Amino acid sequence: MTSRRKFIRNAAIGAGILASGKTDALAKTPAPTIHQNKPLVLSTWDFGIEANKDAWKILGSNGRALDAVEAGVMVAENDLHGLSVGLAGLPDREGHTTLDACIMDEFYNCGSVAFLEKIKNPIRVARKVMETTPHIMLVGAGAQQFALENGFTLDEYKNPEAMKAYQAWLKEKKYQPVINIENHDTIGMIAMDATGNLSGACTTSGLAYKVRGRVGDSPIIGAGLYVDNEIGAATATGTGEEVIRIAGTHLVVELMRQGRSPYEACKEAVMRMVKIRGDKTKEFQVGFIALNKQGEFGAYCLQPGFNYAVYSNNIPNILFKSDSYYA
């Protein structure tokens, strides 16, 4: 199975973007934060490096954070060889790839689609829901119908690598997701533009070999993504059921409202999960990234191995290594 993170990490090292010694050091610090650092964009996982580049084309030209996060996550959606975002993602247990996405701007406007099939860019559909309907979330056949009525077209693409992996899975039909591999590559992106306004986007093909109809946290406002322009923004990655259980990103933002730094808020949300789920947290991964109105950022996760990318005028698209609860 192709590892997108491994591919992009190697490319980043070759380009001098990722210095492993620096990220190792950052993982041990209490909070990698920058003050008054705008514009700024953060995104989950190694493929955030490439996503951030397209977001920065907008942010670096004094563009709006909403436009930046939409353009950024579309880089992952358009990757025809990735296994976790967009039409190339691993399918459910019946062989169908279904997509979830949401987007939120600085005015508390938000849009979402879930269980969407055969539409290339679910984040664009989510934005269309936000901007042209009185609703927040559309799902399944209704979401697809809405997309088709608004100029999107059906796309029958199936990733050969994903289908090969699916055929191998069918031999045993054993559902044991591997931490940090096939079930945790949601791309979540949060950004602050030059005016200080915040927006976020989140998109995924969900858990590999999931029960048909399953929807995780990624399209759910307050779980996979939340933006409060007075306080900050947060997005999540990992096992969506666990993020939904604690309304994870809303919790992170509310903790920042109470005075926690982004790092502290992410860590406290993870600790809330540990308190509720106990030893079960050893079996899955969840990570949060957050950004506040002062331009501070931070992250925290359950298991080692979660990285996130940061790009600003002061940070030249660097991959940070998140602190984790488990060593």
Residue, then its C-alpha position, 0 to 999 in steps of 0.5 A: m500500500t502506498s504511504r502518502r506521508k512517506f512519499i511526501r516526507n522524502a520529497a520534503i527532505g530532498a527539498g530541504i523543507l523538513a529538517s528531522g533534527k528540528t522536528d524532533a526538538l519541537a516534539k519535546t518543547p511545551a508548545p511551538t507557538i509564534h506571536q502576531n504571525k499572520p497570515l498563517v496556515l496549518s494543516t494535518w499530516d505530511f501532505g499538508i506541505e503541498a496543500n499549504k503551498d496552494a493555500w499560501k498563494i492566496l494568503g500571501s497575496n492578501g487573499r481571504a482565509l476561506d479561499a485559501v483553505e478551500a484551495g489548499v485541501m483540494v490539493a489532497e482531493n485532487d491527488l489520484h494516488g492518495l488513499s485517504v482523501g478524495l475519489a482515490g481514497l480506500p473504499d468502504r467494505e462494499g467497495h464504494t468510496t464515499l466522501d465527507a467534507c466541511i468548511m467554515d468561515e469567519f462569520y460562523n457560516c458553514g457547509s458540509v457534505a457527507f456520504l457523497e459519491k462520485i464527485k471529485n471535490p466535496i469541499r467545493v460542494a460543501r462551500k456551495v451548500m454554505e453559500t447557496t442554501p439555508h442548510i449546513m449539511l447535505v448527505g448521500a444521494g441528496a448531496q450528489q443531486f445538489a452537486l449535479e444541479n450546481g454544475f458538478t459532474l459525476d466522476e467514476y474514477k477508481n484508484p487502482e492502488a485502492m482497489k488492489a488493497y480492497q481486493a486483498w482485504l476481501k480475503e479475510k475481511k478483517y477490520q483492524p485499522v492500523i494507527n497512522i496508516e490507512n484510517h487517519d489521513t484526513i486533511g484538516m486546514i485552518a488559516m488566518d489571513a492578513t486581516g486576522n480573519l480565520s477559516g477552516a476546511c476538512t475533507t476525507s474519504g473516511l475509514a478504510y473498509k468502513v460499514r457502508g453509510r458510516v460518517g465520521d467527524s470530518p464533516i461535522i461542525g464542532a467535531g472535525l472542524y470549528v472556527d470562532n473568529e473571536i477566539g481561534a480555530a481547530t481541526a481534528t484527524g483520527t478515529g472520528e467516532e472518538v472526536i465526535r464523542i467529545a465534540g473535539t474541535h469545539l472543545v478545543v476552541e472553548l478551552m482557548r476561550q478560557g485562556r489556554s494556549p492552542y497547545e494546552a487546549c489540544k492537550e486538554a481535549v486529548m486528556r478528556m478523551v483519555k479520561i472517558r475512554g481509558d485504555k481503549t485510547k491505546e487502540f486508536q489515534v486522534g490528533f488536534i491542531a489549533l490556532n488562536k487570534q494572536g497567531e499562536f498555534g499548537a497540536y497534541c495527539l494520542q499516539p506518536g507519529f502525527n505531524y502537521a505543516v505550518y506556513s507563514n511569513n516567518i515559517p517557510n512551510i515546515l513540518f512539525k512533530s506533535d507531542s503525544y500522550y503515549a510515548 
